[in-house]
Amino acid sequence: MEKTGFEAFGFWEKLTEEQKDRLKSRSREVAYRAGQVVRSADSECAGVLLVKRGVFRMALCSDDGREATVSRLREGEPCVLSAACMISAISFEVQIQAETEGVLEMVPAGVFAGLMKENIYVENFVYKSATERFSDVVNAVEQLLFLTLEQRLVTFLLDEAAQQKSDELKFTQEQIAVAIGSAREVVTRGLKKLAGEGAIQLFRGGVRLTDRKKLYEKL
């Protein structure tokens, strides 16, 4: 690989030429179709990931198959929790799935583990990235424990509208249910209630926010 997306991060300029070459030579880009699992919760260490294109969903999974979305990874965002095997303080596993068609740059965990031992700037990058993602995990658990389903639904709609800078969100009701850790039938009832109150409009394959004030009043 002539160029790696990791060049955009601060640690890159602190690497030796040999370390840069090592990282670039072991990096590979992999394309995924929408819905394809990148890493399941019980699979082997996937390495450090960097989103080059598309949106990827990170989720926690229970033993009985239930999922709770932790965060969405978008272009330019790294994920080191997929390489939890190289961070002894992390004892949980995550699943990563392509929500849209996309491309990931992947670096084997062993490469980053070696760089972490040799270069404190790489170590700082890994632990800072892990801390940021762990904050997403804590936030997801807090929502499941302390928010009503309606509040989780509204939070999801407002957060996605802010992220996408659009009031028109193209999510199926099944995708929304997975995102907030609920059943599709329950989400359908919640969306219809919000639509009946004039806060949103439903269309095939998506939701349009029509009254943000009413939505914020739900929180």
Phi, psi and omega in degrees: 000122183290326182219143180242148178294342180288351176295342181282349184263153188301330184290341187302315182289349179266359179274151172284166178298324178295319180293321177298314180297321180297315181294314181295321184290335181261356178281147175215149177258135181231130179268143179230145175270159180302132179092348183285136180278127177275316181211123175273163186294338182250015182270173180288167180305126184269347184095183180273134184246150174220125182283122176264328180200144176096188180233132181237138184259131175253130185221154169265144182234138177270168180296334181268011173096357178285150182235149173226118180293131180265313180196169174244135180258129182239177186312129177088357182263134179268163173220119177256348178293340175289348178242043183300339181297340181261002179237102188297335183284348182263119184247003180248163182243149179238156173253139178237129184224142177286120178275329174231173170299140183194178180226134176246142165266130186236134178236126180307143181302323181298327179294311180292324179299319178295318179294325178299321180290330185268335191222116184294334180291325175291318178300316179297319178299314182297312183288327176295316179296319179296320179297318179297317179290326178295327175298323176297321179298312180299317180298318180296317179294319178300319179296317180296325184277322194245348180256147173289166179299320180298319179294320177295321179295313180295318179301316179299313182297315181292319180296316180292322178297320179292318181295317183272352182055045181205146175274352180255114185248125181262084176229137172284163179294330176294318179296320179295319180299316178296319183297323183256006176070047181224182178267148183301320182298322179291318178296320179302315179296319180295318179294319179296324177295314179296322178294320179296334179272357178083010182280331181219167169236141178259138172223166185300116178084014180185181182225139176243125178281126183245339180214091182295327181301316179296324179292316179297330179293342180281342186274000000 
